[in-house]
Amino acid sequence: MTKKFLPLLISKRDSRVINICSVAGFLAPSYLSAYSASKYALESFSDCLRREMAP
């Protein structure tokens, strides 16, 4: 969804992409490896997207 709308978002100066993550992406609790990995992936995606959208 983000990739589809990215050109429109970049053309608007005040656009935002908001992703809700979990602290599990940083803490990596035992027996929750898949959940933790998916949350870290979203955190990393958000960070990369922020840099790509920067002017």
ROBALO-98634 format. One record per residue (C-alpha): residue in one letter; chain; x, y, z. Coordinates in Angstrom, 2 decimals. Each point is the difference from the previous one (the first is absolute). Example, Ala and Ser with C-alpha at 12.3 -4.5 7.8 and 13.67 -1.06 7.14 Angstrom:
residues 2
 rest kette      px      py      pz
    a     A   12.30   -4.50    7.80
    s     A    1.37    3.44   -0.66
***
This chain:
residues 55
 rest kette      px      py      pz
    m     A    0.00    0.00    0.00
    t     A    2.78    2.42    0.91
    k     A    1.88   -0.72   -3.23
    k     A   -3.13    0.68   -2.07
    f     A   -0.63    3.41    1.60
    l     A    3.62    1.06    0.44
    p     A    0.15    2.27   -3.10
    l     A   -3.08    1.87    1.24
    l     A    1.38    0.27    3.52
    i     A    3.32    1.37   -1.23
    s     A   -1.76    2.64   -2.12
    k     A   -1.82    1.35    3.07
    r     A    2.24    1.91    2.37
    d     A   -1.91   -0.79    3.19
    s     A   -0.71   -3.70   -0.60
    r     A    0.65   -2.65    2.64
    v     A    0.26   -3.77    0.18
    i     A   -0.83   -1.38    3.43
    n     A    0.96   -3.55    0.96
    i     A   -0.88   -1.44    3.40
    c     A    2.73   -2.31    1.31
    s     A    0.58   -1.90    3.23
    v     A    2.75    0.14    2.59
    a     A    0.48   -3.71   -0.77
    g     A    1.99    1.12   -3.03
    f     A    2.69    1.28    2.34
    l     A   -0.17   -2.38    2.95
    a     A   -0.21   -3.37   -1.79
    p     A   -1.82   -1.93    2.74
    s     A    0.48   -3.76    0.31
    y     A   -2.35   -2.25   -1.98
    l     A   -1.26    2.92   -2.09
    s     A    2.67   -0.02   -2.70
    a     A   -2.35    0.18   -3.02
    y     A   -2.08    2.77    1.57
    s     A    3.10    1.92    1.04
    a     A    1.56   -0.35   -3.45
    s     A   -3.12    1.33   -1.70
    k     A   -0.09    3.02    2.32
    y     A    3.67    0.74   -0.61
    a     A   -0.62   -0.27   -3.75
    l     A   -2.72    2.64    0.24
    e     A    2.29    2.25    2.04
    s     A    2.76   -0.37   -2.58
    f     A   -2.42    0.58   -2.90
    s     A   -1.22    3.19    1.65
    d     A    3.54    1.26    0.53
    c     A    0.98   -0.70   -3.62
    l     A   -3.18    1.62   -1.31
    r     A    0.67    3.13    2.08
    r     A    3.41    0.34   -1.61
    e     A   -1.33   -0.64   -3.51
    m     A   -2.72    2.63    0.41
    a     A    2.35    2.66    1.37
    p     A    0.47    3.03   -2.27
***
